[in-house]
Amino acid sequence: MTSPMLRLSLLPLCAYVLLAQDGAAIYKTHCAGCHDHPVGRMPPVSALQAMSVTTILAALNDGAMKTQAAALTQAERSTVAAYLSKMPTTPAVKAAARMCPAGKNVSAAAGAEWSNWGANALNTRFQSARDAGITPAQVPSLQLRWAFDLGEGSTPRSQPAVADGRVLVGGDTKLYALDARSGCTYWAFAAENAVRTGIVIGKARGSNERTAYFGDLKANLYAVSFESGRLLWKTKIDDHFAAMMTGTPALDDGVLYAGVSSYEEVMAADAKYPCCTFRGSVVAVDAATGKQIWKTYTVVADPVNTRGPSGAGVWSTPTVDARTRRIYVATGDNYSGPSTKTSDAVLALDAGTGKMLWSQQATADDIYNSGCDMHVAANCPATHGNDFDFGQPPMLVNLGDGKRALILGQKSALVYAFDPDDNGKPLWNRRIGEGGSLGGIQWGSAAEGDRVYVALSDLRLGGVADPKSPQGYRLVPDPKHGGGLFALRTSDGEVVWSAKPPDCGDRKPCSPAQSAPVSAIPGVVFSGALDGHLRGYASATGAVIWDVDTAREYEAVNGGEAHGGSIDVTGPVIVDGMVYSTSGYGQWGGMPGNVLLAYSAR
């Protein structure tokens, strides 16, 4: 007979086992059909396991899985979230964060900055030799200076920005201001939802004080004091329940230009969800007050059919043309028909009024949602596209003799050049890979002089046997597919050189895909990969001159341990002798992590 004390001691264990069984049952009934067989942008179960309980619950309660979770009670949602998450429910005890001394910055850089997404308004992601503070000869000697823990369960999605000796970066729902040299913390601001964009640092019209601007998962745009972290204003720029911000806002002459994207196309995998009603847009906001100046939708609404056309979200930052006072944005696919001419396109808008001046489409009739991959006939048209979004902004480059071009890569694996001064007339296109829903060219390219540098994703997922998995296998990245870096001539798209994809070796899981934005300085191109490595390539030849493996544990300057992993979504930022990069994007079966890394050659 079991003693009373033993029975009492077994109660917590029994409760845990029952919770796990209930969570497994809920997952199998309501979730496994999609996440055990993910397609398109649907994350595999391994990605869910790398999320915190709080993150999973947010998706179920008010996020991408809200419709799918509608039949679940709050207790059932909590149970399945606890079952899925492999993150510790009780955070490890950390040492106190290292706070910066009050007063002036510890080490303010003399004018050097990377204060927006693309290093400049043209989004070329090229940093001058003066602001970079690093020569090609110094790059091979770059060493880790400090690491910052962005928070357990946090997936790095926010590219850092640097100005006045401070680094600003988002981690989950926090925005941090750190010292550029030491990593000590000046302040931390708590946003309403997860920070999904990079940060732009600048001044509102008539102000001498710097302000930090960024967006979140629910399409809120924030203005925060650069000096103190105090909230100045918050504006919701779109009321659609699935609207969010992924592209960093652009700031020019006291006006913020922000694109709106959404997660609605993922919801279409549920046959009960009537797809789709979201329309992408660009919003101009007064940087001083947060008041909307104008809003332009990328899709014209049908007054009769509310379920289409839809989509054409703006996933990336706008590009500002000071010469013509125009804003250029790139759009995604249509979620539902009829197809529009403004999807998978580059649009030119008047900066003052938002009037659409021209639209140049790269891929016609690209109607796609997750219902197409899940064979949900109610949401996917009989003839549908391939999900060939533009995830990166157009770079505005000079071709010489007064001619210019807008150059950008697409998920089709095609690089395009359009003439901004001739209604977006196509100049050339160049294929560098196969393309696909998770492949092709993703988040950002770089341009220097007569060359553009383009990284190839072409990520593929495959199945491996796993007796612990309900279906007997699990999806992992293909270690032999994807990746590569290309230098193209701006005038005609000819390949100047190409660097072969990285070799995953014995690392598991691993993918050589290079989805992250590329960054360049004179003589060197930096590119991160899903294999966890950040590499520097000689811009003349494509030879690798620096290679650091970020997928390891770190002693964080803000206490405790942080860990790196796959690099995706955000690109390296180079300022005043330092290289900053986030690491740990595990969304597509990659290696999860939660760290901001700072490297220095001195």
Secondary structure, 3 states (H helix, E strand, C coil): CCCHHHHHHHHHHHHHHHHHHHHHHHHHHHCHHHHCCCCCCCCCHHHHHCCCHHHHHHHHHHCCCCCCCCCCCHHHHHHHHHHHCCCCCCCCCCCCCCECCCCCCCCCCCCCCECCCCCCCCCCCECCHHHHCCCCCCHHHCEEEEEEECCCCCCCCCCCEEECCEEEEEECCEEEEEECCCCCEEEEEECCCCECCCCEEEECCCCCCEEEEEEECCCEEEEEECCCCCEEEEEECCCCCCEECCCCCEEECCEEEEEEEECHHHHCCCCCCCCCCCECEEEEEECCCCCEEEEEECCCCCCCCCCCCCECCCCCCCEEECCCCEEEEECCCECCCCCCCCCCEEEEEECCCCCEEEEEECCCCCECCHHHHCCCCCCCCCCCCCCCCCCCCCEEEEEECCEEEEEEECCCCEEEEEECCCCCEEEEEEECCCCCCCCCCCCCCEEECCEEEEECCCCCEEEEECCCCCCCEEEEECCCCCCCEEEEECCCCCEEEEECCCCCCCCCCCCCCCCCCCEEECCEEEEECCCCEEEEEECCCCCEEEEEECCCEEECCCCCEEECCCCCCCCCEEECCEEEEEECCCCCCCCCCCEEEEEECC
